[in-house]
Structures are given as C-alpha cells and as structure tokens.
C-alpha cells in the first residue's frame, strides 16, 4: 500500500510541474521608450505599500535588488531595469489590484528602451537598427540581447505558464513624431505578438498612451494626433489621454505626479474593457487638470556632476490653454508674438500654444475664439482696463526689478476721494514704503498717472510699481517715497494728443489733481509739502496729463517725467508761451522723456523734445526698442525712480 501511494505521487509530479496557468493572474506586456521604462525620480511614496498581488517579472537581472531575470517579484520600482525611474506601469498595477477581487493578481512584463524608435521592436529591422543606434542606447539594447521583440516574446511565453495575458501596454512615439507610418508599424508589432503568443485581439487589447500633451507644452505633442488614430488601424486599440498630465522640464517626459495619474488612466481603461467596476477619481468643484499659463523653467543644474556653475540664463517657454471643444478656430494674441498665432486642439477639446518671448518680462495676452477676444479664464492675473480685460503672464527673471524678492515690502492702499471737479467719487491707489507705519517720518510724493483706457490699478498690477520700488529702495538706488496713482480718465472721452482739444482734458485733470487729490493725500498721509519733494509722471495719456499739470504748476512740482507722451508745439505756444528755458532749467530738477523706437507716438515725442531743446531747455531722454507697451513703461519707471528726490 505504501509503495503504491509513493508511486502515485511520483507519477503526479510531472503533472504538477505543468499545472495550468492561473486564470486569476492577469499579465500585461509593456513596451516602448523612455516614458515606458520610467524617467521620473522614484520617491518614497512609490516604494511603500506595494501590494504583493502586484507582481513584476524581472526582464534583466538586478544585483542591487537581488533580482534574477525571468523571476517574479513584488512590483517595487524600478520595474524596467536598474537605474530606470518611475513609470506609468507602477500605478497601473497598483490601481488594478485595488479594484480587482482579492483573489486576483496582476503581473507585468516590461521591455523598454529610452529614445528608441518603433523599429527597435520590429524583428525585420532590428539588426540594421542596432548597427546605427547611438552609443548611449547600445547598453540597453544589449541588455535585451540586441533583439527587444524576441526578448519580450521569450519572457511573455514564460509568463504564460503562470497566468493569462490580458493586455498590451505601449508608450512610444516621441522618436517617431509625426510619422503616419508609425500606425502601421505599431500594428505589425501588435499583430505579430498576438500571433506568436497564440492570443486573440478581442481578448488582449492594446492600450497606447499619448506623449506629453500640447496642453503641457509637449515637445513631441504633434505626434498625439497620430496616436489618436490608432483605433482606426487597430480596432482593439485604446488611446490613453495625456491631457493635463504634468511634465518634466524637458517637456519630453512626464514627472512623477504625471506618471502616477497616467498609470491610473491606463488602469481605468483596462478595467472598463474587463467589465470591472472601478473606484472613480475624487471629484472636485473645479477641474484643475488644465492649467494656464504654465511657465516651463529650466533647472539651474548648479551642483550637478559636469556643471561647474550655472547654465546660461534662458527665457522660459510658456504654455497657454483654453478649453473650447466646440470652437472652430482659436488664436493666441500677445505683445511678444508676431500677429495672432493659431492654437492646437487636443482630443479633449483643449486648445494650446507653447511660445517663448525674446526676453523675460510681464506681457498682456488673450485668446480669440471664433473671432471673439477673451481673457484667459484659467488666469486670475488680469490687466486692469476700462475696455477689454487682457490677461497677464510673467516670465520670471531673478534679476528683474519686477520680481518679488526677500526685501522689506511697502503697502498698497485703496482710497476713495470726492472730486469737486467732476462731482463724483474717484478711486485712488497709494503706495507707502516699508516702515512707513512706524517711522513717524514724512516722505516725498510721486504722482504717477496711467494711460488711455487704464485704471488707477494699472501702475500697480501691470507696472509693478510697488515691487520695483521695494527692490530699488532695498538696493539703495531709490529714496523712500509715497506713490499716488489716481484714475486719469475725466469721463468725457480722450481727444488725440496731437489735437489742441487734448489740452481741455489735461486742464481738467490738473485741476482735479491739485484741488482734490493732493489735498486728500497731504491730509491722510505724512508728506513733505513743498515742490522739491513732489514729482509727477505718467504713461501715454497720463504722460500728457503729467506734462501739462507739471508745466502748469511749477510751484508744486520739481520733477517732471513723460513716458511715451508729448505736448504739441501748438499746445506749448498757446498754454506755456511765458515759460522760458531759464525758468524751466532753474525750477525743474528733472525734466525727462522716454519713448520706444516703434511707438506710434514716437514722432510726436521727438517733435516735443526738439521744440524744447531748440529753446534751450535741458531735458534727459531715453530711447528704447519696442512700442507703446507696458514693458517699456516699466523700464522708464525704474529709470526715473532712481533720479527722484536726490
């Protein structure tokens, strides 16, 4: 009896060794290039709480983690090879086991090579591909015996002995960007895998992810329309959207957060094909997946091996997005691009453009959606204006005066003043320097006027007066002062500065400033109330108002500046004929003009300067590149702030 039992057990051993694959072990083949092998740094959260039901077959041996090629392990990253990073597959597997019954497992088999074209997985072309591959790619190819397809096939056949292949995950395309033939090449790899492994397409779908999206400034985003057509060529293909997934600075790869969400998206699509209910993503009141604008800053690389110092300073790129799925055309308009630029629509109905200005600054921009100009609904930074509200984008520059630094900061106060001139309440914004509240000192006053269609907020929110002055004071380049920013519009239209009628508007403004604004400021704030401690300047219409007010009240102002503005010779002759060069040179400590070479008011400014200089008046002037822009206005402000009250 005992001998018979032993004989039976011995006879059963071969059968046990060839036991049928576990139908509850769902296996997924994964292949592609760098975004599949994993480019993001693995963080502590990615190493913790990995369910043992999520398994990986080591494609190559990894001595540091005691992994042997062809063996199964709990899927703790890295999943591809030693020294690779986080991959979408990490959170694909985690999400799968979270949603599958407790008696089911997930296994992945991955072969991926950073930078490779799809041809690297085509057996008919791999020999030639290896011969021409760049040197940095050859170690990865060698790890897969210089034949990635057959290496994956070998591992897949081994995996089939343990479980059932349920899907194929692909992320590749950056190296084939825009190539329509890629569709058919992917199909050839997919069809060949199915045939070589004895699989049916209906049972083993292909899940292909988009590359870094246009709405994140993806360098290869032009390939996504090709990826999106895969279901036309492969009926069992499913495209996984990358819209809104966060990216690395190179805009070729996703960052860790992007990989995590991408993996979840892969898993949700797979669970749908399997008919498995899944936990929905957390719901939010607002959709934060689309951002605008996105500033793509290069890292400094300081301290990295091979970098002795900083990389050369670069102006960042920026991506602008607007969701308009029903729109036929969306254009981008800004003061740093040539004309209106077409935007690109992604599969989710998000229109995008990624651009880089010639220089860092703060620029206005807007969208034109089917002919209608709109501000950026995702950007709270608006351009204060009487008419259309453009949006503002700041391209950071650590050395720019408009950059907020760790220096003492002044305070902005919103005030309301009754105007006896206009018989109405008028707004006023006032800057007081850091330390004003506790100093007990009195300060000089700078009256700063905005331009046509601007509001009392424009010098604050667009001109960045407070930030520029904070920085200049901290650097010892400007005196502490109070800056008063009134609303310059006199509620009766704005005549052209070339017309004599403009003087009537300027006269009314001068009256309001001297009889309403100045008395209010000198009552509510600690000011030094003499001409040597008052300055006035303005941009555009505000510059004309400042010139007219200053010249009409030399007993009140010793500093007079014009930013892109002028008074005509006719206006000077009618209103200021009695002002001699001797008096102006004696009374004005600073008489200053600035204008851009392509400013539409340039010729009028030059004529005004020549008129004054022809009479012997001493003026300071600054000619810059560019037009009638707030970028130039900030330059003029920063220049003259360093000359006031010296």
Buried (B, 14 or more C-beta within 10 A) or exposed (E): EEEEEEEEEEEEEEEEEEEEBBEBBBBBBBBBBBBBBBBBEBBEEBEEEBBEBBBBBBBBBBEEEEBEBBEBBEBBBBBBBBEBBBBBBBBBBBBBBBBBEEEBBBBBBBBBBBBBBBBBBBBEBBEEBBEEBEEEBEEBBEBBEBBBBBBBBBBBEBBBEBBBBBBBBBBBBBBBBEBEEBBEBBBBBBEBBBEBBEBEBEEBBBBBBBBBBBBBBBBBBEBBBBBBBBEEEBEBBBBBBBBBBBBBEEBBBBBBBBBBBBBBBBBBBBBEBBEBEBEEEEEEEEEEBBBBBBEBEBEEEEEEEEEEEEEEEEBBBBBBBBBBEEBEEBBBBBBBBEEBBEBBBBBBBBBBBBBEBEEBBBBBBBBBBEEEBBBBBBBEBBBBBEEEBBBBBBBEBEEBBBBEEEEEBBEBEEBEBEBEBBEEEBBBBBBBBBEBEEEEEEBBBBBBBBBBBBBBBBBBBBBBBBBBBBBBBBEEBBBBBBBBBBBBBBEEEBBEBBEEEBBEBBBBBBBBBBEBBBEBBBEEBEBBEEBEBBBBBBBBBBBBBBBBBBBBBBEBBBBBBBBBBBBBBEBBEEBBEEBEBEEBEEBBBBBBBBBBEEBEBBEBBBBBBEBBEEEEBEBEBBEBEBBBBBBBBBBBBBBBBEBBBE
